[in-house]
């Protein structure tokens, strides 16, 4: 929340908010990877955080909102979807045989 306030009110860069959110969400996956013992979440989190960082850089460079949206919004969504659709993924809720 503080980051969003700083970005919008102090830096006056509301176009960077999406990049910030993606970065923070990606960073949270590192904690989830440890807590849930899912090493693949480290990769997913780093990838989403990288997308957020790219979005922040694009915003700083004055890129169009569409470019920021693709880098920090659509691409992280695709990564999340791909992470649950990848072959070999085991369902933790599936009954054990």
C-alpha positions in Angstrom: 0.0 0.0 0.0 2.8 2.4 0.9 4.5 1.7 -2.5 1.3 2.6 -4.3 1.0 5.9 -2.5 4.6 6.8 -3.1 4.3 6.0 -6.8 1.1 7.9 -7.3 1.3 10.8 -4.9 5.0 11.4 -4.5 6.5 10.3 -7.8 3.3 11.2 -9.8 3.7 8.1 -11.9 0.4 6.3 -11.9 1.5 4.4 -15.0 4.0 2.5 -12.9 1.5 1.1 -10.5 0.9 -2.1 -12.6 4.6 -2.8 -12.7 4.9 -2.3 -8.9 2.0 -4.7 -8.2 3.5 -7.4 -10.5 6.8 -6.9 -8.8 5.4 -7.3 -5.3 3.2 -10.3 -6.3 6.3 -12.0 -7.8 8.3 -11.3 -4.6 5.6 -12.9 -2.5 6.0 -16.2 -4.4 9.4 -16.6 -2.8 7.8 -16.8 0.6 5.2 -19.1 -0.6 7.8 -21.4 -2.1 9.4 -21.8 1.3 6.2 -22.0 3.3 4.6 -24.6 0.9 7.8 -26.4 0.0 7.3 -25.7 -3.7 10.7 -24.8 -5.3 9.0 -24.1 -8.6 7.4 -21.1 -7.0 10.9 -19.5 -6.8 11.1 -19.6 -10.6 7.5 -18.4 -11.1 8.0 -15.6 -8.5 11.3 -14.4 -10.1 9.7 -14.4 -13.5 6.7 -12.4 -12.4 8.9 -10.0 -10.4 11.0 -9.5 -13.6 7.9 -8.7 -15.6 7.0 -6.1 -12.9 10.5 -4.7 -13.1 10.2 -4.4 -16.8 6.9 -2.6 -16.4 8.5 -0.2 -13.9 11.4 0.5 -16.4 8.9 1.0 -19.2 6.9 3.4 -17.1 10.0 5.4 -16.2 11.0 5.6 -19.9 7.5 6.9 -20.7 6.4 3.9 -22.7 2.8 3.6 -23.8 0.3 2.2 -21.3 -0.3 -0.7 -23.7 3.4 -1.8 -23.5 3.4 -1.5 -19.7 0.1 -3.5 -19.6 1.5 -6.3 -21.7 4.8 -6.5 -19.8 3.4 -6.2 -16.3 -0.1 -7.4 -16.6 -0.7 -9.9 -19.4 2.6 -11.7 -19.3 2.5 -12.4 -15.6 -1.0 -13.7 -16.1 0.2 -16.0 -18.8 3.0 -17.2 -16.6 0.5 -18.0 -13.8 -1.8 -19.9 -16.1 1.1 -21.8 -17.6 2.4 -22.8 -14.2 -0.9 -24.6 -13.4 -1.2 -26.1 -16.8 2.4 -27.4 -17.2 2.9 -31.2 -17.7 4.0 -33.2 -14.8 2.4 -30.9 -12.2 0.9 -32.9 -9.3 -2.3 -31.9 -7.7 -1.8 -31.5 -4.0 -5.5 -32.1 -3.4 -5.6 -35.4 -5.3 -6.1 -38.5 -3.2 -3.0 -40.6 -2.8 -3.1 -44.2 -4.0 
